[in-house]
Amino acid sequence: MKASIAAFAVLFAATSAYAAAQETQEEPKPEKKICRTEKATGSLTRRTRICLTEAQWRELNSRTQRGFQEMTSGAGGGTNPAQNPANAPGVGGP
């Protein structure tokens, strides 16, 4: 009889601990979608609606900025002698 009471107490404690763990694990709230309307390049009337989360908009913005910086830094077509005088013609070479 004492063994069954002890087993019941252990089972009850484990069940209540499991229930408490379930209550403390809250589901993360889904991020709110932000929708924007983008105009299509070359069209006066065509528009596209894009819905992304705030984190996705930040990632898209940072990718766009990185791409723009890469494009503008490579637009020179070569090295600028003013930036690296050692590569300038007639300076320090044979």
N, CA, C and O atoms as a GROMACS GRO file, in nm:
protein
  376
    1MET      N    1   0.081  -0.118   0.000
    1MET     CA    2   0.000   0.000   0.000
    1MET      C    3   0.086   0.126   0.000
    1MET      O    4   0.059   0.221  -0.073
    2LYS      N    5   0.193   0.124   0.085
    2LYS     CA    6   0.282   0.239   0.089
    2LYS      C    7   0.354   0.257  -0.045
    2LYS      O    8   0.379   0.369  -0.089
    3ALA      N    9   0.388   0.146  -0.108
    3ALA     CA   10   0.457   0.152  -0.237
    3ALA      C   11   0.368   0.215  -0.344
    3ALA      O   12   0.415   0.293  -0.426
    4SER      N   13   0.240   0.183  -0.343
    4SER     CA   14   0.150   0.240  -0.443
    4SER      C   15   0.128   0.389  -0.417
    4SER      O   16   0.113   0.467  -0.512
    5ILE      N   17   0.125   0.429  -0.290
    5ILE     CA   18   0.111   0.571  -0.258
    5ILE      C   19   0.236   0.646  -0.302
    5ILE      O   20   0.226   0.756  -0.357
    6ALA      N   21   0.354   0.588  -0.278
    6ALA     CA   22   0.479   0.651  -0.320
    6ALA      C   23   0.486   0.660  -0.472
    6ALA      O   24   0.529   0.762  -0.526
    7ALA      N   25   0.445   0.556  -0.543
    7ALA     CA   26   0.446   0.558  -0.689
    7ALA      C   27   0.349   0.663  -0.741
    7ALA      O   28   0.380   0.733  -0.838
    8PHE      N   29   0.232   0.674  -0.678
    8PHE     CA   30   0.134   0.775  -0.718
    8PHE      C   31   0.190   0.915  -0.696
    8PHE      O   32   0.170   1.003  -0.780
    9ALA      N   33   0.260   0.937  -0.585
    9ALA     CA   34   0.318   1.068  -0.555
    9ALA      C   35   0.424   1.105  -0.658
    9ALA      O   36   0.431   1.220  -0.702
   10VAL      N   37   0.508   1.007  -0.696
   10VAL     CA   38   0.612   1.032  -0.797
   10VAL      C   39   0.548   1.062  -0.932
   10VAL      O   40   0.591   1.154  -1.002
   11LEU      N   41   0.446   0.987  -0.967
   11LEU     CA   42   0.376   1.008  -1.094
   11LEU      C   43   0.309   1.144  -1.096
   11LEU      O   44   0.315   1.215  -1.197
   12PHE      N   45   0.246   1.183  -0.985
   12PHE     CA   46   0.179   1.312  -0.976
   12PHE      C   47   0.281   1.426  -0.989
   12PHE      O   48   0.254   1.525  -1.057
   13ALA      N   49   0.397   1.413  -0.924
   13ALA     CA   50   0.501   1.516  -0.930
   13ALA      C   51   0.555   1.530  -1.071
   13ALA      O   52   0.577   1.642  -1.119
   14ALA      N   53   0.575   1.418  -1.138
   14ALA     CA   54   0.626   1.424  -1.275
   14ALA      C   55   0.524   1.487  -1.368
   14ALA      O   56   0.559   1.563  -1.458
   15THR      N   57   0.397   1.455  -1.348
   15THR     CA   58   0.291   1.510  -1.433
   15THR      C   59   0.277   1.659  -1.412
   15THR      O   60   0.261   1.734  -1.509
   16SER      N   61   0.284   1.704  -1.288
   16SER     CA   62   0.270   1.847  -1.262
   16SER      C   63   0.392   1.924  -1.314
   16SER      O   64   0.379   2.037  -1.359
   17ALA      N   65   0.511   1.864  -1.307
   17ALA     CA   66   0.631   1.928  -1.361
   17ALA      C   67   0.621   1.941  -1.513
   17ALA      O   68   0.660   2.042  -1.570
   18TYR      N   69   0.568   1.838  -1.577
   18TYR     CA   70   0.550   1.841  -1.722
   18TYR      C   71   0.449   1.949  -1.761
   18TYR      O   72   0.470   2.022  -1.858
   19ALA      N   73   0.340   1.960  -1.684
   19ALA     CA   74   0.238   2.061  -1.713
   19ALA      C   75   0.294   2.202  -1.694
   19ALA      O   76   0.263   2.292  -1.772
   20ALA      N   77   0.377   2.221  -1.592
   20ALA     CA   78   0.437   2.352  -1.568
   20ALA      C   79   0.533   2.388  -1.681
   20ALA      O   80   0.539   2.504  -1.723
   21ALA      N   81   0.607   2.289  -1.730
   21ALA     CA   82   0.698   2.314  -1.841
   21ALA      C   83   0.622   2.350  -1.967
   21ALA      O   84   0.667   2.434  -2.045
   22GLN      N   85   0.507   2.289  -1.988
   22GLN     CA   86   0.425   2.321  -2.105
   22GLN      C   87   0.373   2.463  -2.098
   22GLN      O   88   0.366   2.532  -2.200
   23GLU      N   89   0.336   2.508  -1.978
   23GLU     CA   90   0.282   2.643  -1.963
   23GLU      C   91   0.389   2.748  -1.983
   23GLU      O   92   0.360   2.855  -2.037
   24THR      N   93   0.513   2.721  -1.943
   24THR     CA   94   0.618   2.821  -1.955
   24THR      C   95   0.669   2.833  -2.098
   24THR      O   96   0.728   2.935  -2.134
   25GLN      N   97   0.648   2.731  -2.180
   25GLN     CA   98   0.692   2.737  -2.319
   25GLN      C   99   0.583   2.803  -2.403
   25GLN      O  100   0.492   2.737  -2.452
   26GLU      N  101   0.594   2.934  -2.417
   26GLU     CA  102   0.497   3.006  -2.498
   26GLU      C  103   0.544   3.004  -2.643
   26GLU      O  104   0.663   3.011  -2.671
   27GLU      N  105   0.449   2.997  -2.731
   27GLU     CA  106   0.485   3.004  -2.873
   27GLU      C  107   0.527   3.146  -2.905
   27GLU      O  108   0.463   3.241  -2.860
   28PRO      N  109   0.633   3.162  -2.982
   28PRO     CA  110   0.670   3.298  -3.020
   28PRO      C  111   0.561   3.358  -3.109
   28PRO      O  112   0.504   3.290  -3.195
   29LYS      N  113   0.536   3.483  -3.086
   29LYS     CA  114   0.433   3.550  -3.165
   29LYS      C  115   0.481   3.561  -3.309
   29LYS      O  116   0.596   3.596  -3.334
   30PRO      N  117   0.394   3.531  -3.404
   30PRO     CA  118   0.436   3.547  -3.543
   30PRO      C  119   0.459   3.695  -3.573
   30PRO      O  120   0.385   3.783  -3.528
   31GLU      N  121   0.564   3.719  -3.650
   31GLU     CA  122   0.596   3.858  -3.681
   31GLU      C  123   0.490   3.918  -3.770
   31GLU      O  124   0.432   3.851  -3.855
   32LYS      N  125   0.466   4.044  -3.750
   32LYS     CA  126   0.367   4.117  -3.828
   32LYS      C  127   0.419   4.139  -3.969
   32LYS      O  128   0.534   4.178  -3.988
   33LYS      N  129   0.334   4.115  -4.067
   33LYS     CA  130   0.371   4.137  -4.206
   33LYS      C  131   0.354   4.285  -4.240
   33LYS      O  132   0.258   4.349  -4.197
   34ILE      N  133   0.448   4.337  -4.315
   34ILE     CA  134   0.442   4.475  -4.362
   34ILE      C  135   0.432   4.469  -4.514
   34ILE      O  136   0.519   4.411  -4.580
   35CYS      N  137   0.327   4.527  -4.569
   35CYS     CA  138   0.305   4.522  -4.714
   35CYS      C  139   0.338   4.659  -4.774
   35CYS      O  140   0.303   4.763  -4.720
   36ARG      N  141   0.404   4.654  -4.888
   36ARG     CA  142   0.439   4.775  -4.963
   36ARG      C  143   0.400   4.755  -5.108
   36ARG      O  144   0.404   4.643  -5.160
   37THR      N  145   0.365   4.862  -5.173
   37THR     CA  146   0.333   4.858  -5.314
   37THR      C  147   0.450   4.916  -5.391
   37THR      O  148   0.489   5.030  -5.369
   38GLU      N  149   0.505   4.838  -5.481
   38GLU     CA  150   0.621   4.878  -5.560
   38GLU      C  151   0.578   4.903  -5.704
   38GLU      O  152   0.501   4.825  -5.760
   39LYS      N  153   0.627   5.009  -5.763
   39LYS     CA  154   0.601   5.037  -5.904
   39LYS      C  155   0.697   4.956  -5.990
   39LYS      O  156   0.814   4.941  -5.956
   40ALA      N  157   0.647   4.904  -6.099
   40ALA     CA  158   0.733   4.831  -6.192
   40ALA      C  159   0.811   4.932  -6.275
   40ALA      O  160   0.755   5.032  -6.321
   41THR      N  161   0.939   4.907  -6.294
   41THR     CA  162   1.023   4.997  -6.372
   41THR      C  163   0.974   5.002  -6.516
   41THR      O  164   0.950   4.898  -6.578
   42GLY      N  165   0.959   5.123  -6.567
   42GLY     CA  166   0.919   5.140  -6.706
   42GLY      C  167   0.768   5.135  -6.728
   42GLY      O  168   0.723   5.138  -6.842
   43SER      N  169   0.691   5.129  -6.623
   43SER     CA  170   0.546   5.124  -6.637
   43SER      C  171   0.484   5.230  -6.548
   43SER      O  172   0.526   5.251  -6.434
   44LEU      N  173   0.382   5.296  -6.602
   44LEU     CA  174   0.314   5.398  -6.524
   44LEU      C  175   0.201   5.338  -6.439
   44LEU      O  176   0.160   5.397  -6.339
   45THR      N  177   0.152   5.222  -6.478
   45THR     CA  178   0.036   5.166  -6.411
   45THR      C  179   0.062   5.035  -6.338
   45THR      O  180  -0.011   5.004  -6.244
   46ARG      N  181   0.161   4.960  -6.376
   46ARG     CA  182   0.184   4.829  -6.313
   46ARG      C  183   0.246   4.847  -6.175
   46ARG      O  184   0.346   4.915  -6.158
   47ARG      N  185   0.183   4.783  -6.079
   47ARG     CA  186   0.232   4.787  -5.941
   47ARG      C  187   0.228   4.646  -5.885
   47ARG      O  188   0.144   4.564  -5.924
   48THR      N  189   0.319   4.618  -5.794
   48THR     CA  190   0.326   4.487  -5.730
   48THR      C  191   0.320   4.507  -5.579
   48THR      O  192   0.389   4.593  -5.525
   49ARG      N  193   0.240   4.427  -5.513
   49ARG     CA  194   0.230   4.434  -5.367
   49ARG      C  195   0.321   4.327  -5.308
   49ARG      O  196   0.310   4.209  -5.342
   50ILE      N  197   0.412   4.369  -5.217
   50ILE     CA  198   0.507   4.278  -5.155
   50ILE      C  199   0.484   4.282  -5.004
   50ILE      O  200   0.485   4.390  -4.944
   51CYS      N  201   0.464   4.165  -4.944
   51CYS     CA  202   0.443   4.155  -4.800
   51CYS      C  203   0.555   4.071  -4.739
   51CYS      O  204   0.573   3.955  -4.774
   52LEU      N  205   0.630   4.132  -4.647
   52LEU     CA  206   0.740   4.066  -4.578
   52LEU      C  207   0.737   4.106  -4.431
   52LEU      O  208   0.670   4.202  -4.394
   53THR      N  209   0.808   4.030  -4.349
   53THR     CA  210   0.820   4.068  -4.208
   53THR      C  211   0.923   4.180  -4.195
   53THR      O  212   0.996   4.210  -4.290
   54GLU      N  213   0.928   4.240  -4.077
   54GLU     CA  214   1.022   4.349  -4.056
   54GLU      C  215   1.166   4.302  -4.074
   54GLU      O  216   1.248   4.373  -4.132
   55ALA      N  217   1.197   4.183  -4.026
   55ALA     CA  218   1.333   4.128  -4.040
   55ALA      C  219   1.365   4.104  -4.188
   55ALA      O  220   1.477   4.129  -4.231
   56GLN      N  221   1.268   4.056  -4.265
   56GLN     CA  222   1.291   4.033  -4.408
   56GLN      C  223   1.312   4.165  -4.482
   56GLN      O  224   1.393   4.172  -4.574
   57TRP      N  225   1.238   4.270  -4.443
   57TRP     CA  226   1.259   4.401  -4.507
   57TRP      C  227   1.398   4.454  -4.475
   57TRP      O  228   1.464   4.512  -4.562
   58ARG      N  229   1.444   4.435  -4.349
   58ARG     CA  230   1.580   4.480  -4.313
   58ARG      C  231   1.685   4.407  -4.395
   58ARG      O  232   1.779   4.469  -4.444
   59GLU      N  233   1.669   4.274  -4.410
   59GLU     CA  234   1.764   4.195  -4.487
   59GLU      C  235   1.765   4.239  -4.634
   59GLU      O  236   1.871   4.252  -4.694
   60LEU      N  237   1.648   4.263  -4.690
   60LEU     CA  238   1.638   4.308  -4.828
   60LEU      C  239   1.706   4.443  -4.845
   60LEU      O  240   1.776   4.466  -4.944
   61ASN      N  241   1.686   4.533  -4.750
   61ASN     CA  242   1.748   4.665  -4.755
   61ASN      C  243   1.900   4.655  -4.746
   61ASN      O  244   1.971   4.724  -4.820
   62SER      N  245   1.951   4.571  -4.656
   62SER     CA  246   2.097   4.559  -4.643
   62SER      C  247   2.158   4.495  -4.768
   62SER      O  248   2.266   4.536  -4.810
   63ARG      N  249   2.090   4.396  -4.827
   63ARG     CA  250   2.140   4.337  -4.952
   63ARG      C  251   2.144   4.440  -5.064
   63ARG      O  252   2.240   4.444  -5.142
   64THR      N  253   2.041   4.524  -5.072
   64THR     CA  254   2.035   4.626  -5.175
   64THR      C  255   2.150   4.725  -5.157
   64THR      O  256   2.215   4.763  -5.254
   65GLN      N  257   2.174   4.767  -5.033
   65GLN     CA  258   2.283   4.861  -5.007
   65GLN      C  259   2.418   4.801  -5.040
   65GLN      O  260   2.503   4.868  -5.100
   66ARG      N  261   2.439   4.673  -5.002
   66ARG     CA  262   2.566   4.608  -5.034
   66ARG      C  263   2.586   4.597  -5.185
   66ARG      O  264   2.695   4.622  -5.236
   67GLY      N  265   2.481   4.561  -5.256
   67GLY     CA  266   2.490   4.551  -5.402
   67GLY      C  267   2.520   4.685  -5.465
   67GLY      O  268   2.599   4.693  -5.559
   68PHE      N  269   2.458   4.791  -5.415
   68PHE     CA  270   2.483   4.926  -5.468
   68PHE      C  271   2.628   4.967  -5.442
   68PHE      O  272   2.693   5.025  -5.529
   69GLN      N  273   2.677   4.939  -5.321
   69GLN     CA  274   2.817   4.974  -5.290
   69GLN      C  275   2.915   4.896  -5.377
   69GLN      O  276   3.014   4.952  -5.423
   70GLU      N  277   2.887   4.768  -5.400
   70GLU     CA  278   2.975   4.689  -5.487
   70GLU      C  279   2.972   4.742  -5.629
   70GLU      O  280   3.075   4.748  -5.696
   71MET      N  281   2.854   4.781  -5.675
   71MET     CA  282   2.841   4.831  -5.811
   71MET      C  283   2.915   4.964  -5.827
   71MET      O  284   2.984   4.985  -5.927
   72THR      N  285   2.900   5.055  -5.730
   72THR     CA  286   2.965   5.185  -5.743
   72THR      C  287   3.116   5.176  -5.721
   72THR      O  288   3.191   5.253  -5.781
   73SER      N  289   3.162   5.083  -5.636
   73SER     CA  290   3.306   5.072  -5.615
   73SER      C  291   3.375   5.010  -5.736
   73SER      O  292   3.492   5.040  -5.761
   74GLY      N  293   3.307   4.928  -5.811
   74GLY     CA  294   3.364   4.866  -5.929
   74GLY      C  295   3.340   4.946  -6.056
   74GLY      O  296   3.383   4.903  -6.164
   75ALA      N  297   3.273   5.061  -6.046
   75ALA     CA  298   3.239   5.138  -6.164
   75ALA      C  299   3.358   5.212  -6.222
   75ALA      O  300   3.351   5.260  -6.335
   76GLY      N  301   3.469   5.224  -6.146
   76GLY     CA  302   3.585   5.297  -6.195
   76GLY      C  303   3.655   5.227  -6.310
   76GLY      O  304   3.723   5.292  -6.389
   77GLY      N  305   3.640   5.098  -6.320
   77GLY     CA  306   3.701   5.024  -6.430
   77GLY      C  307   3.846   4.990  -6.408
   77GLY      O  308   3.909   4.932  -6.496
   78GLY      N  309   3.900   5.022  -6.297
   78GLY     CA  310   4.040   4.990  -6.269
   78GLY      C  311   4.084   5.057  -6.143
   78GLY      O  312   4.003   5.112  -6.068
   79THR      N  313   4.216   5.054  -6.119
   79THR     CA  314   4.266   5.117  -5.998
   79THR      C  315   4.291   5.264  -6.026
   79THR      O  316   4.323   5.303  -6.138
   80ASN      N  317   4.276   5.343  -5.925
   80ASN     CA  318   4.299   5.486  -5.934
   80ASN      C  319   4.439   5.514  -5.883
   80ASN      O  320   4.468   5.488  -5.766
   81PRO      N  321   4.529   5.567  -5.968
   81PRO     CA  322   4.666   5.593  -5.924
   81PRO      C  323   4.673   5.688  -5.805
   81PRO      O  324   4.767   5.681  -5.726
   82ALA      N  325   4.575   5.776  -5.793
   82ALA     CA  326   4.577   5.869  -5.680
   82ALA      C  327   4.555   5.796  -5.548
   82ALA      O  328   4.600   5.841  -5.444
   83GLN      N  329   4.487   5.684  -5.553
   83GLN     CA  330   4.465   5.608  -5.431
   83GLN      C  331   4.586   5.524  -5.394
   83GLN      O  332   4.608   5.496  -5.276
   84ASN      N  333   4.666   5.482  -5.493
   84ASN     CA  334   4.784   5.401  -5.467
   84ASN      C  335   4.898   5.457  -5.552
   84ASN      O  336   4.916   5.412  -5.665
   85PRO      N  337   4.975   5.553  -5.500
   85PRO     CA  338   5.080   5.618  -5.579
   85PRO      C  339   5.187   5.522  -5.630
   85PRO      O  340   5.255   5.554  -5.728
   86ALA      N  341   5.204   5.407  -5.567
   86ALA     CA  342   5.305   5.312  -5.613
   86ALA      C  343   5.271   5.258  -5.751
   86ALA      O  344   5.361   5.218  -5.825
   87ASN      N  345   5.144   5.255  -5.788
   87ASN     CA  346   5.102   5.205  -5.918
   87ASN      C  347   5.098   5.313  -6.027
   87ASN      O  348   5.070   5.283  -6.143
   88ALA      N  349   5.126   5.438  -5.989
   88ALA     CA  350   5.122   5.548  -6.086
   88ALA      C  351   5.236   5.535  -6.185
   88ALA      O  352   5.346   5.496  -6.147
   89PRO      N  353   5.211   5.567  -6.314
   89PRO     CA  354   5.318   5.558  -6.413
   89PRO      C  355   5.432   5.656  -6.384
   89PRO      O  356   5.407   5.770  -6.348
   90GLY      N  357   5.555   5.610  -6.399
   90GLY     CA  358   5.673   5.694  -6.381
   90GLY      C  359   5.711   5.718  -6.237
   90GLY      O  360   5.797   5.802  -6.210
   91VAL      N  361   5.650   5.647  -6.143
   91VAL     CA  362   5.683   5.668  -6.002
   91VAL      C  363   5.745   5.540  -5.948
   91VAL      O  364   5.680   5.436  -5.945
   92GLY      N  365   5.867   5.549  -5.906
   92GLY     CA  366   5.934   5.441  -5.836
   92GLY      C  367   5.950   5.312  -5.915
   92GLY      O  368   5.971   5.208  -5.853
   93GLY      N  369   5.943   5.315  -6.042
   93GLY     CA  370   5.955   5.193  -6.121
   93GLY      C  371   6.069   5.201  -6.218
   93GLY      O  372   6.127   5.309  -6.232
   94PRO      N  373   6.105   5.094  -6.288
   94PRO     CA  374   6.216   5.098  -6.385
   94PRO      C  375   6.180   5.169  -6.510
   94PRO      O  376   6.262   5.181  -6.601
   0.00000   0.00000   0.00000
